[in-house]
């Protein structure tokens, strides 16, 4: 789902819309188990230097559906903003960290991941994607988050 606005506003709005779908706002009124992570990234292609302009691109907010479903067995969303799309397997580099989903925390870990890739001469093919594994009421020190990028050599 594509949401315009700030990163924080987009993930909050996108989460509510996608949660509505899995809680039964679909043509079959079927509930679907919540899975982790909720991911947030941008649609634009990777370029060098890495600069992310959320205001121009907006944000992609995604839920991962449980493994027992296929595109043909998932119930059709009632909300036209919800899209069911396949995401092929990819080779990813990820940095796992705890803490709040603040812009400064995400930016710090994004920089660490990109520095790691640069030192090892690995090429990122995507803008950073943020993955959130815990609900917002989880204490910051127990939260699991990731920043990840697709790497060249994915075989796609």
C-alpha positions, 0 to 999 in steps of 0.5 A: 500500500502506498501512503504519502506523508511523513514516515511516522504518519505513513506507517501509522495510517498504513498499519490501520488500513492493512490491519482492517483487511486482515481483521475481516474487511475483505469480501469473505469477511475472513480474519487472517493471522497477523504476521511480522514484520510490518515493512516500510520503504520507498518505491524509488530505485536505488541511486548513488549517493543514497538519498531518500526523499519521502515527500516526493515518493511516499512510503510503501507499507506492507504486511506479510501474509501467512505462508498457508495462503497464495494470491488466489486463496487470499480474500479480496480486499474491500478497500481499493488501497490494499493491494495483494502483490507477490514479492519474489525471494531476494538476497538482502542485507539486514541490520537488526536493532532494538529501540524506538522507531524514531527517525534518528534511530532508523537513520543511524542504523541505516548509515551503519548498514550502508557503511558495512556494505560499502566497506565490503564492496557490496552493491545495494539495489534498493532503498532501505526498507524498515521492518518492525516486528513488535507492537508499539506498546512493547518496551523499547529494549525488547523491540526487534527492528531491522533496516535492510536493502536488496543486494546485487546478485539476487538472481532476479 
